[in-house]
Amino acid sequence: MKTKVSRAGVALVALLATAGTAVAEGEWSGNVAITSDYVWRGISQTDEDPAIQGGFDYANGMFYAGTWASNVDFGDDSDTNIEVDFYGGLAGALESGVTWDVGVIYYAYPDADESDLDFVEIKGALGYEFAGGLGVGGEVYWDPDNQNVYYQATAGYGLTDAFAVDASVGNYSFDGGGDYTNWSLGGTYSLPIGIDVDLRYWGTDVDDTSIADERVVLTFAKSL
């Protein structure tokens, strides 16, 4: 399901170019994390093993860009051990309070030996936070080269300033045929020392591979 990027890669280059000479005026941030299992859309990307992850982000007005990396293990002939993502987009909020986000994500696997796994997705998202603190959102990810589409709905609620819970449900459909649904339920607690502890349950309706089985994932993350 991950194939060579072609025309879609041009969209990412064009979007990043919109930053222009204003890059020096924006804000930079970073993040690092250790997780018991790198799960992406309900599927383990590390063959159910732990992962070390991290990235950097840049924001300037509506424009944002960044990069993120993690170890991976697909257990196949590609022999790839690392995923590096590059992304950019525009995000903002309407007067009604609805937030929006349009962007491009390039998933790269630079050390893959036998096959080119790289691909690109175009992202669109909307969100809204009610006065009581409940936030809801919807996202669509489209892979224009492979014609795969992922839909996701999310909801989150901050119980205290330090503790929040959230849930998601998504459906991944493939142009070659077939689809699957995944879901998650988790809570995140921000420790006084600046480390976020996330405990999350994942499940899918895929029943023919162990990497899609239900699981609980523990993650420790820190913003830099």
C-alpha positions in Angstrom: 0.0 0.0 0.0 3.1 2.3 0.1 4.5 3.0 -3.3 6.7 5.4 -5.1 5.8 9.1 -4.9 5.5 10.9 -8.3 3.4 13.9 -9.2 2.1 14.4 -5.7 5.6 15.2 -4.4 5.5 18.4 -6.4 2.6 19.7 -4.2 4.8 19.5 -1.1 7.6 21.4 -2.7 5.3 24.1 -3.8 3.6 24.4 -0.4 6.9 24.7 1.4 8.1 27.4 -1.0 5.3 29.6 0.2 7.3 30.3 3.4 9.6 32.6 1.4 12.0 34.8 3.2 9.8 35.0 6.3 11.2 31.7 7.7 13.6 33.6 10.0 10.7 35.4 11.6 8.7 32.4 12.7 8.9 30.1 15.7 10.6 26.8 16.0 9.8 23.9 18.4 10.8 20.3 18.9 9.6 17.1 20.4 10.9 13.7 21.5 9.1 10.5 22.5 9.6 7.0 23.6 6.6 4.6 22.9 6.0 0.9 23.6 4.7 0.5 20.0 4.5 2.8 17.0 0.9 2.4 16.0 -0.3 4.2 12.8 -4.0 4.0 12.0 -4.4 1.0 14.2 -1.5 -1.0 12.7 1.9 -1.5 14.4 4.8 0.0 12.4 7.5 -1.6 14.5 6.3 -5.2 14.6 4.9 -4.6 18.1 8.3 -3.4 19.4 9.1 0.0 21.1 10.1 3.1 19.1 12.1 6.3 19.7 10.6 9.3 17.9 11.2 13.0 17.5 10.8 16.0 15.2 11.0 19.7 14.7 8.2 22.2 13.7 8.1 25.7 12.4 5.2 28.1 12.4 4.7 31.6 11.0 1.2 32.9 10.9 -1.0 30.5 9.1 1.9 28.6 7.6 3.5 25.6 9.3 6.1 23.0 8.3 8.1 20.3 10.0 9.8 16.9 10.0 9.4 13.9 12.2 11.2 10.5 12.4 10.7 7.1 14.0 12.3 3.6 13.8 10.1 1.1 12.0 10.1 -2.6 11.3 7.7 -3.9 8.6 9.1 -7.5 8.8 9.4 -7.8 5.0 12.1 -7.7 2.3 12.4 -3.9 2.3 14.7 -4.1 5.4 13.8 -0.5 6.2 14.5 0.7 9.7 13.5 4.3 9.7 10.6 6.5 8.6 11.1 10.3 8.1 8.1 12.5 7.4 8.1 16.0 5.9 5.0 18.1 6.1 3.7 21.6 5.5 0.5 23.4 5.3 -1.8 26.3 6.2 -4.0 26.4 9.3 -6.3 29.0 10.9 -9.6 29.7 12.5 -12.9 31.2 11.3 -14.8 33.8 13.2 -17.3 31.1 14.1 -14.5 29.3 16.1 -14.1 26.5 13.5 -10.5 25.6 12.9 -9.2 24.5 9.6 -6.0 22.8 8.3 -4.9 22.0 4.7 -1.5 20.4 4.2 0.8 17.9 2.5 2.7 15.0 4.1 5.6 13.1 2.5 6.3 9.7 4.2 9.9 8.7 3.4 11.8 5.4 4.1 15.3 6.3 3.0 17.0 3.0 3.9 14.6 0.6 2.1 16.7 -1.8 0.1 14.4 -3.6 -2.4 11.3 -1.4 -2.8 10.5 2.3 -2.8 7.9 2.8 0.0 7.7 6.5 -0.2 4.3 8.2 -0.6 2.5 11.5 -0.2 -0.8 12.4 1.3 -2.9 15.6 1.0 -4.7 16.5 4.2 -7.8 18.5 5.0 -9.2 18.9 8.6 -11.9 20.9 10.5 -12.3 21.2 14.2 -14.4 23.0 16.8 -14.2 23.4 20.6 -17.4 23.9 22.5 -17.6 26.3 25.5 -17.6 23.3 28.0 -14.2 22.1 26.8 -15.3 19.4 24.4 -13.4 19.4 21.1 -14.4 17.6 18.0 -12.8 17.2 14.6 -12.8 15.5 11.2 -9.8 14.7 8.9 -9.4 13.4 5.4 -6.1 12.1 4.0 -5.8 11.4 0.2 -2.9 9.6 -1.5 -3.2 10.9 -5.1 -0.7 8.5 -6.6 -2.3 5.3 -5.2 -5.9 6.7 -4.8 -6.1 5.6 -1.1 -8.3 7.6 1.3 -8.3 7.8 5.1 -11.2 9.4 7.0 -11.0 10.1 10.7 -13.3 11.6 13.4 -11.9 12.7 16.8 -13.2 14.0 20.1 -11.4 15.2 23.2 -12.1 16.6 26.5 -9.8 18.3 29.1 -10.8 17.0 32.6 -8.2 19.2 34.3 -5.4 21.5 33.2 -3.1 18.5 33.3 -5.3 15.6 32.2 -7.3 15.1 29.0 -9.0 12.2 27.3 -9.7 11.6 23.6 -11.1 9.1 21.2 -10.9 8.5 17.4 -12.4 6.3 14.7 -11.0 6.1 11.2 -11.5 4.2 8.0 -8.8 3.4 5.5 -10.0 2.5 2.0 -7.7 1.3 -0.9 -8.1 1.9 -4.6 -6.9 -1.7 -5.2 -9.9 -2.9 -3.2 -10.7 -3.4 0.5 -10.8 -1.2 3.6 -10.5 -1.4 7.3 -11.7 0.5 10.4 -9.6 1.4 13.4 -10.4 3.2 16.7 -8.6 4.5 19.8 -9.3 5.6 23.3 -6.7 7.3 25.5 -5.7 9.7 28.1 -2.8 12.1 28.4 -1.4 13.5 31.7 1.1 16.3 31.8 3.7 15.8 34.6 5.0 18.9 36.4 8.5 18.2 34.9 7.2 18.8 31.4 6.7 15.2 30.2 3.4 14.0 28.8 2.3 10.5 29.6 -0.1 8.9 27.1 -1.9 5.6 27.7 -3.9 4.5 24.7 -6.0 1.5 23.5 -6.0 0.7 19.8 -8.3 -1.7 17.9 -9.2 -2.6 14.3 -11.5 -4.9 12.4 -8.6 -6.6 10.7 -8.3 -10.2 11.9 -5.6 -11.8 9.7 -2.5 -10.3 11.1 -1.1 -9.8 14.6 0.1 -6.3 14.0 -3.5 -5.2 13.7 -4.7 -6.8 16.9 -6.0 -4.7 19.8 -3.3 -3.3 22.0 -2.5 -0.8 24.8 0.3 1.6 24.0 2.3 3.7 26.6 4.1 6.8 25.4 6.3 9.4 27.1 6.7 12.6 25.2 8.4 16.0 25.8 8.2 19.2 23.9 11.5 21.1 23.4 
